[in-house]
């Protein structure tokens, strides 16, 4: 009995150490925002833009310059009007919930991918200045993942549940570490005139979108899609969408990427972010055919293309 107890204690200690290591990678840039708010309240006549630049953007200037990008004064003023007002309470709730949900995500991820315990990538919890609710980008020469709680608050993360977002973006970090040749293409597309081929984005985002559901089988697909209605919109026209994506499978035109992956300012016959649903469906089918996440994660681009083409064609012809 003593040996069994010691064995259990040993693994509990390993788990606790792994979670502590991952927490040490977290850089909380929401706390400086609270300091900015306190200073602004104490000094009603202060220049709030200068104060925000000092407390928030200055807290990690390299991150904001290289990953988020610069903003002019008008953009920052508009951002602060919304964040200091309607979104303030929700951002605070999301920040308070993050640590517990991040610990749960890391336990689930490292149980499937023990190699992730060795990662030393920084994890930023921040105001992304409305850039994104999450991305994996390069800071200096190393990939980091960030979670933009301002965007998550704006789109009203359901019940303040960040688990699907945390696991989605951490999958991209897995890919960046374990298949850098592919993720380097994706990262380059953020700053270049052309993007990498549509099939790379579709395959990568499909894997990331389905990942939270893979780790939490009872999770509704809508939750993994960050939109309960997206599957309802896309499923009846799944074959049509697959056919449209087949026609642009090799495209590097950002117009095509925008059409299928973005929330569009003008409505079209393609639902917003439809590629996330189609990509998740491609992943679901591949897992059903015996492929594993570990195998799919490491595929080179040409193998990705062959699988995406096969599954899109099957969906189109059903």
DAWO-V222204 format. One record per residue. N is the residue number from 0. RES is the residue in one small letter. PHI is phi in radians with two decimals (999 if undefined). OMEGA is omega in whole degrees, -180 to 180 (999 if undefined). D_CENTER is the distance of its C-alpha to the mean C-alpha in Angstrom with 2 decimals. Layout:
N_RES_PHI_OMEGA_D_CENTER + N_RES_PHI_OMEGA_D_CENTER
//
This chain:
0_x_999_-179_44.34 + 1_x_-1.11_-179_43.85 + 2_x_-1.16_177_42.20 + 3_x_-1.12_179_39.74 + 4_x_-1.07_179_38.94 + 5_x_-1.13_179_38.45 + 6_x_-1.10_179_36.16 + 7_x_-1.12_180_33.93 + 8_x_-1.06_179_34.01 + 9_x_-1.03_-178_33.02 + 10_x_-1.28_174_29.84 + 11_x_-1.11_178_28.95 + 12_x_-1.12_177_29.39 + 13_x_-1.08_-180_27.19 + 14_x_-1.08_-179_24.37 + 15_x_-1.08_179_24.91 + 16_x_-1.16_180_24.96 + 17_x_-1.13_179_21.71 + 18_x_-1.14_179_19.90 + 19_x_-1.09_179_21.81 + 20_x_-1.09_-180_20.79 + 21_x_-1.16_178_17.04 + 22_x_-1.12_-180_17.77 + 23_x_-1.18_178_19.73 + 24_x_-1.45_-176_16.74 + 25_x_-1.39_176_15.19 + 26_x_-1.93_-177_16.21 + 27_x_-1.59_178_16.66 + 28_x_-1.77_171_17.13 + 29_x_-1.48_179_17.69 + 30_x_-0.98_177_21.09 + 31_x_-1.07_176_22.47 + 32_x_-1.16_177_21.75 + 33_x_-1.12_178_24.03 + 34_x_-1.11_176_26.61 + 35_x_-1.06_-179_26.52 + 36_x_-1.09_180_27.19 + 37_x_-1.09_179_30.05 + 38_x_-1.16_180_31.60 + 39_x_-1.15_179_31.41 + 40_x_-1.19_-178_33.13 + 41_x_-1.30_-177_35.76 + 42_x_-2.31_-174_36.51 + 43_x_-1.00_-177_36.54 + 44_x_-1.65_-176_37.87 + 45_x_-1.23_174_35.34 + 46_x_-1.32_-173_33.38 + 47_x_-1.16_179_29.95 + 48_x_-1.13_179_28.19 + 49_x_-1.11_179_29.84 + 50_x_-1.12_179_29.04 + 51_x_-1.14_178_25.32 + 52_x_-1.06_-178_25.31 + 53_x_-1.20_-172_27.27 + 54_x_-1.36_-171_25.42 + 55_x_-1.65_-178_21.75 + 56_x_-1.14_179_21.39 + 57_x_-1.35_-180_24.09 + 58_x_-1.14_174_22.48 + 59_x_-2.69_-173_20.48 + 60_x_-1.10_180_21.71 + 61_x_-1.11_179_20.42 + 62_x_-1.07_-177_16.76 + 63_x_-1.20_180_17.42 + 64_x_-1.32_-173_19.58 + 65_x_-1.51_-173_17.72 + 66_x_-1.73_-177_14.00 + 67_x_-1.49_-179_14.21 + 68_x_1.71_-176_17.63 + 69_x_-1.36_176_20.88 + 70_x_-2.33_176_21.92 + 71_x_-1.39_-175_25.52 + 72_x_-1.09_-179_27.39 + 73_x_-1.12_179_27.37 + 74_x_-1.12_179_23.58 + 75_x_-1.14_179_23.29 + 76_x_-1.09_178_26.12 + 77_x_-1.11_179_24.53 + 78_x_-1.06_-176_21.23 + 79_x_-1.17_178_23.30 + 80_x_-1.01_-178_25.42 + 81_x_-1.36_-175_22.60 + 82_x_-1.23_180_20.76 + 83_x_-1.22_-178_24.09 + 84_x_-1.72_-170_25.28 + 85_x_-1.13_-172_23.53 + 86_x_-1.67_-172_20.14 + 87_x_-1.01_-178_21.59 + 88_x_-1.11_-179_22.26 + 89_x_-1.20_177_18.96 + 90_x_-1.04_180_17.11 + 91_x_-1.09_179_19.64 + 92_x_-1.15_180_19.10 + 93_x_-1.13_180_15.33 + 94_x_-1.13_179_16.07 + 95_x_-1.17_-178_18.89 + 96_x_-1.47_-169_16.92 + 97_x_-1.07_-172_14.08 + 98_x_-1.02_-180_16.28 + 99_x_-1.12_-179_17.59 + 100_x_-1.26_176_14.41 + 101_x_-1.16_178_12.94 + 102_x_-1.08_178_16.32 + 103_x_-1.10_180_16.24 + 104_x_-1.07_-179_12.94 + 105_x_-1.15_177_14.48 + 106_x_-1.11_-180_17.71 + 107_x_-1.17_-176_16.39 + 108_x_-1.22_-177_14.46 + 109_x_-1.24_175_17.40 + 110_x_-1.21_178_19.90 + 111_x_-1.61_-178_18.65 + 112_x_-2.21_-178_17.80 + 113_x_-0.96_-180_20.34 + 114_x_-1.07_-180_19.77 + 115_x_-1.12_177_16.54 + 116_x_-1.11_-178_19.10 + 117_x_-1.55_-177_20.31 + 118_x_-1.17_177_17.20 + 119_x_-2.11_180_17.87 + 120_x_-1.26_177_14.67 + 121_x_-1.31_180_14.18 + 122_x_-2.10_-177_11.47 + 123_x_-1.77_170_11.73 + 124_x_-1.87_-165_11.89 + 125_x_-2.65_162_13.10 + 126_x_-1.61_-176_14.22 + 127_x_-1.56_-177_12.44 + 128_x_1.00_-180_15.59 + 129_x_1.11_175_13.84 + 130_x_-1.30_-175_11.86 + 131_x_-2.98_173_8.39 + 132_x_-1.39_176_6.71 + 133_x_3.08_176_4.03 + 134_x_-2.74_170_4.86 + 135_x_-1.96_-177_7.14 + 136_x_-2.37_178_10.59 + 137_x_-1.57_172_14.17 + 138_x_-2.09_-168_16.22 + 139_x_1.04_-178_19.78 + 140_x_-2.02_-174_19.71 + 141_x_-2.16_179_16.97 + 142_x_-1.26_172_13.22 + 143_x_-2.24_173_11.31 + 144_x_-1.99_175_7.85 + 145_x_-2.21_176_7.78 + 146_x_-2.09_-178_7.11 + 147_x_-1.57_-175_9.22 + 148_x_-1.26_175_11.51 + 149_x_-1.16_179_13.69 + 150_x_-1.25_177_11.53 + 151_x_-1.04_178_10.69 + 152_x_-1.20_-179_14.46 + 153_x_-1.08_180_15.46 + 154_x_-1.61_170_14.05 + 155_x_0.95_176_15.51 + 156_x_-0.88_-170_13.11 + 157_x_-1.02_178_15.71 + 158_x_0.92_-179_18.03 + 159_x_0.99_-179_15.70 + 160_x_-1.60_-179_13.80 + 161_x_-1.70_-174_10.44 + 162_x_-0.98_179_10.66 + 163_x_-1.06_179_8.75 + 164_x_-1.16_-179_5.58 + 165_x_-1.02_-176_6.59 + 166_x_-1.28_176_7.50 + 167_x_-1.03_-176_4.96 + 168_x_-1.25_178_3.05 + 169_x_-1.21_174_6.79 + 170_x_-1.06_178_7.97 + 171_x_-1.07_177_7.15 + 172_x_-1.18_173_9.05 + 173_x_-0.99_-179_11.63 + 174_x_-1.12_-180_12.07 + 175_x_-1.09_-180_12.54 + 176_x_-1.43_-172_15.11 + 177_x_-1.73_178_16.81 + 178_x_-2.44_-172_16.87 + 179_x_-1.09_-180_16.85 + 180_x_-1.07_178_19.10 + 181_x_-1.35_-175_16.57 + 182_x_-1.22_175_13.53 + 183_x_-1.06_176_16.05 + 184_x_-1.11_-179_16.75 + 185_x_-1.12_-180_13.26 + 186_x_-1.07_-180_13.12 + 187_x_-1.10_-177_16.66 + 188_x_-1.22_178_15.95 + 189_x_-1.18_-174_14.31 + 190_x_-2.04_-178_17.81 + 191_x_-1.68_180_20.24 + 192_x_-1.17_178_22.22 + 193_x_-1.82_175_21.29 + 194_x_-1.74_172_18.10 + 195_x_-1.34_-173_18.18 + 196_x_-0.98_180_19.55 + 197_x_-0.92_-175_18.01 + 198_x_-1.12_178_18.36 + 199_x_-1.18_177_16.06 + 200_x_-1.08_-177_13.18 + 201_x_-1.11_-179_14.27 + 202_x_-1.15_-178_14.60 + 203_x_-1.14_-179_11.34 + 204_x_-1.21_176_9.24 + 205_x_-1.12_178_11.91 + 206_x_-1.07_-178_11.61 + 207_x_-1.16_-179_7.90 + 208_x_-1.17_-177_8.79 + 209_x_-1.40_-175_11.99 + 210_x_-0.99_179_11.06 + 211_x_-1.04_178_11.06 + 212_x_-1.24_176_14.29 + 213_x_-1.08_180_15.64 + 214_x_-1.36_-178_15.44 + 215_x_-2.26_-171_16.73 + 216_x_-0.98_-180_19.17 + 217_x_-1.41_-179_20.42 + 218_x_-1.16_176_17.14 + 219_x_-1.19_-179_17.71 + 220_x_-1.04_180_15.84 + 221_x_-1.02_179_15.44 + 222_x_-1.20_178_13.46 + 223_x_-1.17_179_10.96 + 224_x_-1.48_-175_11.02 + 225_x_1.08_-177_10.68 + 226_x_-2.85_-177_14.18 + 227_x_-1.11_-174_17.32 + 228_x_-1.63_-174_19.34 + 229_x_-1.11_179_17.33 + 230_x_-1.10_179_18.76 + 231_x_-1.10_179_22.12 + 232_x_-1.23_-170_22.11 + 233_x_-1.51_-173_21.15 + 234_x_-1.00_-179_23.12 + 235_x_-1.13_-179_26.57 + 236_x_-2.01_-177_25.87 + 237_x_-0.97_-180_23.83 + 238_x_-1.12_179_26.61 + 239_x_-1.12_179_26.89 + 240_x_-1.12_179_23.22 + 241_x_-1.07_178_23.44 + 242_x_-1.11_179_26.57 + 243_x_-1.14_179_25.10 + 244_x_-1.20_176_22.22 + 245_x_-1.03_-177_24.94 + 246_x_-1.23_-179_26.79 + 247_x_-2.08_-171_24.06 + 248_x_-1.01_-179_22.61 + 249_x_-1.77_-176_23.61 + 250_x_-1.14_173_23.04 + 251_x_-1.98_-178_21.53 + 252_x_-1.41_-178_22.23 + 253_x_-1.16_176_19.51 + 254_x_-1.13_177_21.45 + 255_x_-1.19_178_20.70 + 256_x_-1.07_180_16.97 + 257_x_-1.07_-177_17.13 + 258_x_-1.04_-172_19.31 + 259_x_-1.82_-172_17.07 + 260_x_-1.94_-170_13.42 + 261_x_-1.91_167_13.90 + 262_x_-1.52_-169_15.37 + 263_x_-1.60_177_18.86 + 264_x_-1.26_176_21.53 + 265_x_-1.98_-177_24.15 + 266_x_-1.41_179_24.11 + 267_x_-2.27_178_24.94 + 268_x_-1.29_178_25.68 + 269_x_-1.64_179_22.12 + 270_x_-1.02_177_19.91 + 271_x_-0.97_176_16.90 + 272_x_1.07_-178_13.81 + 273_x_-1.04_-178_16.33 + 274_x_-1.10_179_14.93 + 275_x_-1.18_176_12.05 + 276_x_-1.16_-178_15.01 + 277_x_-1.10_178_17.15 + 278_x_-1.08_178_14.75 + 279_x_-1.12_178_14.29 + 280_x_-1.17_174_18.09 + 281_x_-1.03_179_18.69 + 282_x_-1.08_-179_16.89 + 283_x_-1.01_-180_18.91 + 284_x_-1.17_-179_22.05 + 285_x_-1.17_177_21.61 + 286_x_-1.09_178_21.13 + 287_x_-1.16_179_24.20 + 288_x_-1.69_173_26.11 + 289_x_1.73_176_25.73 + 290_x_-1.26_177_22.91 + 291_x_-1.86_176_20.85 + 292_x_-1.05_-178_17.21 + 293_x_-1.10_179_18.79 + 294_x_-1.29_-178_20.76 + 295_x_-1.10_-177_18.23 + 296_x_-1.07_-173_15.82 + 297_x_-1.78_-176_18.71 + 298_x_-1.15_172_20.16 + 299_x_-1.33_-174_21.39 + 300_x_-0.93_-176_20.83 + 301_x_-1.14_175_24.18 + 302_x_-1.19_175_23.70 + 303_x_-1.01_-176_20.38 + 304_x_-1.05_-178_22.38 + 305_x_-1.07_-179_25.18 + 306_x_-1.23_179_23.15 + 307_x_-1.07_-180_21.22 + 308_x_-1.06_-179_24.62 + 309_x_-1.09_-177_26.35 + 310_x_-1.29_176_24.07 + 311_x_-1.11_180_23.84 + 312_x_-1.12_177_27.61 + 313_x_-1.09_179_28.14 + 314_x_-1.14_-180_26.17 + 315_x_-1.10_-173_28.11 + 316_x_-1.59_180_31.41 + 317_x_-1.23_999_31.10
//
